[in-house]
Amino acid sequence: MTYQGLIHRYGQYLDLPAHTQIVSLNEGNTPLIPMPRLSRELGCELFIKFEGLNPTGSFKDRGMTAAISEAVGRGAKTVICASTGNTAASAAAYAARAGLRSIVLIPEGKVAVGKLAGAIAYGAEVIQIQGSFDDALSLVVEITQKTPIALVNSINPYRIEGQKTSSFEICDVLGSAPDWLCLPVGNAGNITSYWAGFKQYQKGLPQILGVQAEGAAPLVLGHPVEKPETVATAIRIGKPARGEQALEAAHESNGRIIAASDAKILEAQHILASEGVWVEPASAAGFAGLVAETAKGTLDAKGKKVVVVCTGHGMKDPSIITESFESPRVIPANYQALVDVVGA
Ligand SMILES: *Cc1c(COP(=O)(O)O)cnc(C)c1O
C-alpha cells in the first residue's frame, strides 16, 4: 500500500481529537542511515535519523501535520507561529495545503535564508520582530488567547503527538529502541516528543543526550538566557517552552543535556557532510555532543546502538557554507585549461 503520511500510519498511537481532518504531505518515513565509517571510529553502531528529508526539510512537518489537521477540523481559518525558521516553513506549507491563512513571526535578521524563502514560497505572511524567538513566542501566545487564530507552535499538544512518530519509526526499523538517542534541544518540544513516544511504544527506552549550543544553553546553565547567540539558529532559544519536560526526559532516561560550542557544531556538520549527510548547523549538535562525550569518556558507546537525530537539511542554511569558502575557480572553456587544473 502506498505511504500516506504519519497520521494515517500511526494515528492509533496519537491522541488527536475526533474532529481531526488529515492534512498531509506524506511527511515522516525518513531514512535511518547507517554510518559505517563513523561507527568504526566511535566503536558503536551509529545511525542518522535524517529528518531533513521531510517535505519542508525538517522534522517540524511531523508535528505540523497533526496541528494543522486538528485546526482544520475545528474550523480554524488562520494559524500563527513564532519561529526560528523551520516551524514557519512547515506551518506555511501545511496551511497552504489546507487553504488556511498563515502568519509567522520571526526574530529580525536571524532566520536562515532557506527557511525564510520556504515560508514566503508557501505563501505565509512573514513578520519580523525586533526581538528574540522568545519575544515572538510570547506575542503569538497572547494573540491566540484573545482571538480565534490557532497556535501551531510546539506548546500546541498535537505538535508533540505528531512528533512522537519518529521514535516509533526508529523502533520499527531497529526492532527496538537504540541504547542512546542524541539530538539538538531548542524549545525542547522534540526531546519531549521522543521520550513520550519511546515510553508509549514499549520497545525499550534509550538514554537521551540532548545538546544545546553553548551560547543558548538555559537547560545546562539552569536559568534563562536573555540574549541567546549561536550559528545554530534553529536552537537559538533562551527560554525553552518545554524546558522542564526536557530535563525530565534526560533525567528519567538516565541521560543528560549538555552544551556544544559553535566551533564543535560546525565541525560536526563538516564530518557528517563528509559522510554524505549534509545537515543544517543545529542539526549537527547531537553528533557534536556524542563525539565530545565519547572523547571525554563520559558516554560509553562501545558496542551500543546509537541514533543521532539530524533535524533539518543543510540546504536550509546555505550561507553558513558559502560564506566560508572562496568561490570556485574560473578557467577558460578549453580542454588544456581543464587538464592543467585537474592535474591528469
Ligand atoms: C526546531 C528545531 C530544533 C529544535 O527543536 P525543539 O523541539 O525546539 O527543541 C532543532 N533543529 C532544527 C533543525 C529545528 O528546526
Ligand as a Chemical Component Dictionary entry (heavy atoms), coordinates in Angstrom:
data_LIG
# 
_chem_comp.id                   LIG 
_chem_comp.type                 NON-POLYMER 
_chem_comp.pdbx_formal_charge   0 
_chem_comp.three_letter_code    LIG 
# 
loop_
_chem_comp_atom.comp_id 
_chem_comp_atom.atom_id 
_chem_comp_atom.alt_atom_id 
_chem_comp_atom.type_symbol 
_chem_comp_atom.charge 
_chem_comp_atom.model_Cartn_x 
_chem_comp_atom.model_Cartn_y 
_chem_comp_atom.model_Cartn_z 
_chem_comp_atom.pdbx_ordinal 
LIG C1 C1 C 0 13.101 23.291 15.755 1  
LIG C2 C2 C 0 14.423 22.727 15.502 2  
LIG C3 C3 C 0 15.242 22.225 16.521 3  
LIG C4 C4 C 0 14.874 22.308 17.956 4  
LIG O1 O1 O 0 13.759 21.527 18.286 5  
LIG P1 P1 P 0 12.962 21.839 19.621 6  
LIG O2 O2 O 0 11.770 20.992 19.558 7  
LIG O3 O3 O 0 12.636 23.313 19.563 8  
LIG O4 O4 O 0 13.876 21.534 20.749 9  
LIG C5 C5 C 0 16.446 21.638 16.180 10 
LIG N1 N1 N 0 16.856 21.567 14.896 11 
LIG C6 C6 C 0 16.107 22.054 13.898 12 
LIG C7 C7 C 0 16.625 21.942 12.511 13 
LIG C8 C8 C 0 14.874 22.643 14.155 14 
LIG O5 O5 O 0 14.151 23.129 13.150 15 
# 
loop_
_chem_comp_bond.comp_id 
_chem_comp_bond.atom_id_1 
_chem_comp_bond.atom_id_2 
_chem_comp_bond.value_order 
_chem_comp_bond.pdbx_ordinal 
LIG C1 C2 SING 1  
LIG C2 C3 SING 2  
LIG C2 C8 DOUB 3  
LIG C3 C4 SING 4  
LIG C3 C5 DOUB 5  
LIG C4 O1 SING 6  
LIG O1 P1 SING 7  
LIG P1 O2 DOUB 8  
LIG P1 O3 SING 9  
LIG P1 O4 SING 10 
LIG C5 N1 SING 11 
LIG N1 C6 DOUB 12 
LIG C6 C7 SING 13 
LIG C6 C8 SING 14 
LIG C8 O5 SING 15 
# 
